[in-house]
Amino acid sequence: MMERRDRYGMAKVGVATPNVGQEFDELNSVSGFMLNVLKGMSYTKSEDSKCYNAFEDLVIGVDTTQDLLKKIYIPAYLAETQVQTQDLIAMGAAFYVDCSLDKFFNNLTHLATEEGVSEISGRVAGAYLFEISAAQKVWNNPSDYSTQEKGKTYGRALAVILNYTI
C-alpha cells in the first residue's frame, strides 16, 4: 500500500499532514483517535495487535482511495481505482477477522439481555475506581492530554466495560 502511495507521489500520512515519518496514531484526527482506542483495548499493552495493524491498513487504504477518487477523471487512474477498491474490500475483511468483530457483536447482543445488564453493571462498579475514573479525568480536562493519551485511556475503559480485548 505504501509503495502505491509513493508511486502516486502521495505523502505518507495523507494530504492534510505530509509529515514524513509521522505515525498514523499520532494524528490529531478521528482515525488517530480510533487507532489509539484500539491500542488501549489491546490485551498486550506493549505491542500493536493484529487488529490495530488491520485498522491502520484500512485507514491508509481509505486515504489512498480518497486521493484516487479526486483524480478519477484521468483515464489512467480508472484501473488503479479498481485495484485500490479490491484492496480496500480485502482490508475490510481482514479488519473483521483480525478484530473478531463477530465476537464483539455477540457480546453486545448478550449485554442487551437481563443477565447482560447485571454483568455490565458489575463491570462498571468494579472499573469505576480505576479505568472509568481515569477516563472521566481525561474527559473533564481534554486540553491536558494528547490524542494518543485520550484514545488509550478510553480504550482501556471500553475494554473493561465490554469485556472485549483485541
C-alpha positions as CSV (number, residue, x, y, z in Angstrom):
1,M,0.0,0.0,0.0
2,M,2.8,2.5,0.9
3,E,4.6,1.7,-2.4
4,R,1.4,2.7,-4.2
5,R,1.3,5.9,-2.3
6,D,4.9,6.6,-3.2
7,R,4.3,5.8,-6.9
8,Y,1.4,8.3,-6.9
9,G,3.5,10.9,-5.2
10,M,1.3,11.0,-2.1
11,A,2.6,11.8,1.4
12,K,3.0,9.1,3.9
13,V,0.2,10.4,6.1
14,G,-2.4,11.9,3.8
15,V,-2.7,15.2,2.0
16,A,-3.5,17.3,5.0
17,T,-0.4,16.4,7.1
18,P,2.5,15.4,4.9
19,N,5.0,15.0,7.8
20,V,7.4,12.4,6.6
21,G,7.9,9.7,9.2
22,Q,4.8,10.6,11.2
23,E,2.9,7.6,12.6
24,F,-0.9,7.4,12.0
25,D,-1.7,7.0,15.7
26,E,0.0,10.5,16.2
27,L,-2.6,12.2,14.0
28,N,-4.9,14.6,15.7
29,S,-7.9,13.2,13.9
30,V,-10.7,10.7,14.2
31,S,-8.5,8.0,12.6
32,G,-5.6,8.7,15.0
33,F,-8.1,8.6,17.9
34,M,-9.6,5.3,16.8
35,L,-6.1,3.8,16.4
36,N,-5.3,4.8,20.0
37,V,-8.6,3.4,21.3
38,L,-7.6,0.1,19.7
39,K,-4.2,0.4,21.4
40,G,-6.0,0.9,24.7
41,M,-8.2,-2.1,24.1
42,S,-5.2,-4.3,23.3
43,Y,-4.6,-7.2,25.7
44,T,-0.8,-6.8,25.5
45,K,-0.1,-3.1,26.1
46,S,3.4,-3.2,24.8
47,E,2.9,-4.1,21.2
48,D,0.5,-3.5,18.4
49,S,-2.1,-6.2,17.8
50,K,-3.3,-7.7,14.6
51,C,-6.5,-5.7,14.9
52,Y,-4.5,-2.5,15.2
53,N,-2.5,-3.3,12.2
54,A,-5.6,-4.2,10.2
55,F,-7.3,-1.0,11.1
56,E,-4.2,1.0,10.3
57,D,-4.1,-0.6,6.8
58,L,-7.8,0.3,6.4
59,V,-7.1,3.9,7.3
60,I,-4.2,4.0,4.8
61,G,-6.4,2.3,2.2
62,V,-9.3,4.8,2.7
63,D,-6.9,7.7,2.5
64,T,-5.4,6.4,-0.7
65,T,-8.8,5.7,-2.2
66,Q,-9.9,9.3,-1.5
67,D,-6.9,10.7,-3.2
68,L,-7.5,8.4,-6.2
69,L,-11.2,9.4,-6.5
70,K,-10.1,13.0,-6.8
71,K,-8.2,12.0,-10.0
72,I,-10.7,9.6,-11.4
73,Y,-11.4,11.9,-14.4
74,I,-7.9,10.9,-15.7
75,P,-8.4,7.6,-17.6
76,A,-5.1,6.2,-16.4
77,Y,-6.4,6.2,-12.8
78,L,-9.5,4.1,-13.6
79,A,-7.6,0.8,-13.4
80,E,-5.7,2.0,-10.3
81,T,-9.0,2.9,-8.7
82,Q,-10.3,-0.6,-9.4
83,V,-7.3,-2.2,-7.9
84,Q,-7.5,0.1,-4.9
85,T,-11.2,-0.8,-4.4
86,Q,-10.3,-4.5,-4.4
87,D,-7.6,-3.9,-1.9
88,L,-10.0,-1.9,0.3
89,I,-12.5,-4.7,0.3
90,A,-9.8,-7.2,1.3
91,M,-8.6,-4.9,4.1
92,G,-12.2,-4.6,5.4
93,A,-12.4,-8.4,5.5
94,A,-9.1,-8.6,7.3
95,F,-10.2,-6.0,9.8
96,Y,-13.4,-8.0,10.5
97,V,-11.4,-11.2,11.0
98,D,-8.4,-9.8,12.9
99,C,-10.6,-7.8,15.3
100,S,-13.0,-10.7,15.8
101,L,-16.0,-8.4,15.2
102,D,-18.3,-11.4,15.3
103,K,-17.4,-11.9,19.0
104,F,-17.7,-8.2,19.6
105,F,-21.3,-8.1,18.2
106,N,-22.2,-11.3,20.0
107,N,-21.0,-9.7,23.3
108,L,-23.1,-6.6,22.6
109,T,-26.1,-8.7,21.9
110,H,-25.6,-10.6,25.2
111,L,-25.3,-7.3,27.1
112,A,-28.8,-6.3,25.9
113,T,-30.4,-9.1,28.0
114,E,-31.3,-9.1,31.7
115,E,-28.2,-11.2,32.5
116,G,-26.0,-8.9,30.4
117,V,-27.3,-5.8,32.2
118,S,-26.3,-7.3,35.6
119,E,-22.9,-8.2,34.1
120,I,-22.2,-4.8,32.8
121,S,-23.3,-3.1,36.0
122,G,-20.9,-5.3,37.9
123,R,-18.1,-4.4,35.5
124,V,-18.9,-0.7,35.7
125,A,-18.9,-0.9,39.5
126,G,-15.6,-2.7,39.5
127,A,-13.9,-0.5,37.0
128,Y,-15.2,2.8,38.3
129,L,-12.3,3.4,40.7
130,F,-9.7,2.7,38.1
131,E,-10.4,2.8,34.3
132,I,-13.6,4.8,34.4
133,S,-12.3,7.5,36.8
134,A,-9.2,7.8,34.6
135,A,-11.5,8.2,31.5
136,Q,-13.5,10.8,33.4
137,K,-10.4,12.8,34.3
138,V,-9.4,12.8,30.6
139,W,-13.0,13.8,29.6
140,N,-13.1,16.7,32.0
141,N,-9.6,18.1,31.1
142,P,-9.2,17.3,27.3
143,S,-6.6,20.0,26.8
144,D,-4.2,18.4,29.3
145,Y,-4.0,15.2,27.2
146,S,-2.8,14.3,23.7
147,T,-4.9,12.4,21.3
148,Q,-2.8,9.3,22.0
149,E,-3.4,9.5,25.8
150,K,-7.1,10.1,25.3
151,G,-7.6,7.2,23.0
152,K,-5.6,4.8,25.1
153,T,-7.5,5.8,28.3
154,Y,-10.9,5.4,26.6
155,G,-9.9,2.2,25.0
156,R,-8.8,0.7,28.4
157,A,-12.2,1.7,29.9
158,L,-14.1,0.3,27.0
159,A,-12.2,-3.0,27.1
160,V,-13.0,-3.5,30.7
161,I,-16.7,-2.5,30.5
162,L,-17.4,-4.6,27.4
163,N,-15.0,-7.4,28.4
164,Y,-13.5,-7.3,24.9
165,T,-9.8,-7.1,24.2
166,I,-8.0,-7.4,20.9
